[in-house]
Amino acid sequence: MPPHGPRRFGAADDPLLDGQDLFHELLKEVDPLPDHGRVLLRADPPPPVPVQRLLDDQQVLADSLSDAADPDLELEEGDRLAYLRSGVARDVLRKLRRGHWAIQKTLDLHGLRSEEARPALAQFLAQGVKRGLRCILVVHGKGLSSPNQLPVLKGRVARWLAQRGEVLAFCEPRAADGGSGATVVLLRSKSTAPAPNEAEDW
């Protein structure tokens, strides 16, 4: 007789049971969980959403500017455009034209189409105010390579600038700074400018 008493035989010792039968035999006394009619599925996690990029895209779209003519644009000698926001002293435009404020940053729009130049200008202005810049230069070219050699982008840049609240004045700069191929812009000081839309660092 074995030292620990007679051996107990169970389902696992029955040679007539195959694997599947043995599995069911072992689970006979296991109570199944109640069926509530619900099926629990583990959903795959959604892909990450580039939130900041979407916000930047929306802000650029919000910054899109109209091509409509602005009644405050002044036509000076020849095709030179100048602008002075209402309420700003007249001598501000004269000082701007003479280079009273040093140019702190330049945006070159050469080679860009209108739909590319517009958001680029909006971002440039927003970042200029954010960084406390007062005087910037926008290079748009003289239009010599445009159809009929007309400065199409130059006129559009002027209309877009006039629609921005942070722009106090702009005009054609001195020849040394680009002459008719550029526009020098005076921005509000950071403390008085309306909050600009955020844009990517430049």
C-alpha distance (Angstrom), angle and dihedral (degrees) to the residues before:
residue distance angle dihedral
M1 . . .
P2 3.82 . .
P3 3.82 113.0 .
H4 3.79 94.4 -115.7
G5 3.76 100.0 48.7
P6 3.79 131.6 -98.1
R7 3.83 117.1 -22.2
R8 3.79 117.4 -112.7
F9 3.77 116.4 -133.1
G10 3.78 120.9 -146.8
A11 3.77 139.4 173.5
A12 3.76 91.3 -75.5
D13 3.82 89.7 62.5
D14 3.81 95.5 52.9
P15 3.81 106.7 106.1
L16 3.82 91.2 -162.8
L17 3.80 93.6 66.9
D18 3.77 118.4 88.9
G19 3.81 123.4 -153.2
Q20 3.81 97.8 -84.9
D21 3.82 93.7 43.8
L22 3.77 90.4 47.5
F23 3.82 90.4 52.4
H24 3.81 92.3 52.7
E25 3.80 91.6 43.7
L26 3.78 91.3 54.8
L27 3.81 92.4 49.0
K28 3.80 97.0 48.7
E29 3.77 93.6 102.9
V30 3.81 95.7 43.2
D31 3.81 113.5 106.5
P32 3.82 112.3 -134.6
L33 3.79 119.6 -130.3
P34 3.82 115.3 -100.5
D35 3.80 114.4 -93.3
H36 3.81 111.2 -124.6
G37 3.78 93.5 178.0
R38 3.81 92.3 -110.6
V39 3.75 126.8 124.1
L40 3.78 115.6 -153.8
L41 3.76 113.3 -150.2
R42 3.78 126.9 -179.2
A43 3.78 107.4 -130.5
D44 3.76 119.5 -144.5
P45 3.82 110.8 -109.8
P46 3.82 113.2 -104.9
P47 3.79 117.4 -109.2
P48 3.82 114.8 -94.0
V49 3.81 114.2 -88.3
P50 3.83 116.3 -134.9
V51 3.80 92.2 -132.0
Q52 3.79 97.4 172.5
R53 3.79 92.8 49.5
L54 3.80 90.9 50.5
L55 3.80 90.6 49.2
D56 3.81 90.6 49.6
D57 3.79 90.6 50.2
Q58 3.81 90.8 50.1
Q59 3.77 91.3 48.9
V60 3.78 91.8 50.7
L61 3.80 89.2 51.1
A62 3.80 90.3 48.7
D63 3.78 87.3 51.9
S64 3.79 92.7 54.5
L65 3.76 108.6 126.6
S66 3.75 131.1 -143.5
D67 3.79 123.8 -113.3
A68 3.80 90.9 -144.9
A69 3.79 116.1 125.9
D70 3.80 117.2 -98.9
P71 3.82 116.3 -138.0
D72 3.83 91.6 -147.8
L73 3.81 93.8 64.3
E74 3.78 111.5 107.6
L75 3.78 124.2 -149.2
E76 3.78 109.6 -143.7
E77 3.78 129.5 -179.7
G78 3.79 110.7 -23.5
D79 3.82 109.9 -23.4
R80 3.81 97.6 -30.0
L81 3.79 113.0 135.9
A82 3.78 126.0 -153.7
Y83 3.78 133.4 178.2
L84 3.80 134.4 -167.0
R85 3.78 120.4 -178.6
S86 3.78 115.6 -123.9
G87 3.80 111.9 -91.5
V88 3.83 95.1 25.2
A89 3.82 116.2 120.1
R90 3.79 114.2 -101.5
D91 3.78 93.9 -127.2
V92 3.83 89.3 64.5
L93 3.80 89.4 74.2
R94 3.79 91.3 47.2
K95 3.81 91.6 51.1
L96 3.81 91.3 46.7
R97 3.78 91.1 52.8
R98 3.79 91.5 51.1
G99 3.78 94.9 50.5
H100 3.80 97.9 -105.6
W101 3.85 90.7 151.1
A102 3.79 119.2 53.5
I103 3.80 114.3 -121.3
Q104 3.81 107.1 -112.4
K105 3.80 102.9 -178.8
T106 3.81 137.6 13.1
L107 3.80 131.4 -150.9
D108 3.80 116.5 -160.9
L109 3.81 113.2 -155.9
H110 3.78 94.6 175.2
G111 3.79 111.9 141.4
L112 3.81 95.6 10.7
R113 3.78 122.9 126.1
S114 3.79 118.7 -127.4
E115 3.81 93.3 -102.1
E116 3.81 89.3 53.0
A117 3.79 97.3 42.3
R118 3.80 95.2 52.2
P119 3.85 99.2 62.1
A120 3.81 90.2 37.8
L121 3.79 89.6 57.2
A122 3.82 92.4 45.7
Q123 3.81 91.3 53.3
F124 3.80 91.7 45.3
L125 3.81 92.6 53.4
A126 3.80 93.5 45.6
Q127 3.79 92.2 50.9
G128 3.79 91.1 45.0
V129 3.79 92.1 58.5
K130 3.81 92.2 41.3
R131 3.81 89.7 56.3
G132 3.77 94.1 44.4
L133 3.82 97.0 -111.6
R134 3.79 116.6 162.1
C135 3.81 104.7 -176.2
I136 3.81 125.5 37.3
L137 3.78 136.2 166.8
V138 3.80 126.7 -135.4
V139 3.80 114.9 -161.6
H140 3.81 111.9 -157.1
G141 3.78 102.2 155.3
K142 3.79 131.0 -121.6
G143 3.78 95.7 -86.3
L144 3.80 94.8 -115.3
S145 3.80 91.4 141.0
S146 3.82 94.2 45.4
P147 3.82 123.2 99.8
N148 3.82 108.6 -75.5
Q149 3.84 85.8 2.7
L150 3.81 91.0 -88.1
P151 3.84 117.3 155.2
V152 3.82 95.6 -124.4
L153 3.81 95.8 161.8
K154 3.78 91.8 47.9
G155 3.80 92.5 61.1
R156 3.77 93.1 44.8
V157 3.79 92.8 49.8
A158 3.81 88.7 53.2
R159 3.82 92.1 51.7
W160 3.80 92.6 46.5
L161 3.81 92.5 49.1
A162 3.80 92.1 51.1
Q163 3.82 90.1 57.8
R164 3.80 94.8 56.8
G165 3.78 116.9 95.4
E166 3.80 92.9 -148.9
V167 3.82 92.4 60.6
L168 3.82 114.1 93.5
A169 3.79 98.7 173.5
F170 3.78 144.1 -20.9
C171 3.78 138.1 -173.7
E172 3.77 143.6 155.1
P173 3.82 109.5 -62.3
R174 3.77 128.6 -134.2
A175 3.80 116.7 -72.0
A176 3.81 89.9 -105.8
D177 3.82 89.2 60.6
G178 3.80 96.9 47.4
G179 3.80 105.7 -71.4
S180 3.80 113.4 -151.9
G181 3.81 91.5 -3.6
A182 3.80 93.3 68.0
T183 3.80 144.2 37.7
V184 3.79 125.0 -138.3
V185 3.81 113.9 -146.3
L186 3.79 131.8 -160.5
L187 3.81 114.4 -151.5
R188 3.77 130.6 -160.0
S189 3.77 115.7 -99.8
K190 3.79 113.6 -95.5
S191 3.80 92.6 -110.5
T192 3.80 93.8 57.0
A193 3.80 101.9 32.7
P194 3.81 120.5 103.2
A195 3.80 112.1 -107.3
P196 3.82 106.2 -83.1
N197 3.77 124.0 -142.4
E198 3.78 112.7 -95.1
A199 3.79 117.3 -110.0
E200 3.75 137.1 176.7
D201 3.78 117.0 -72.6
W202 3.77 116.0 -94.4
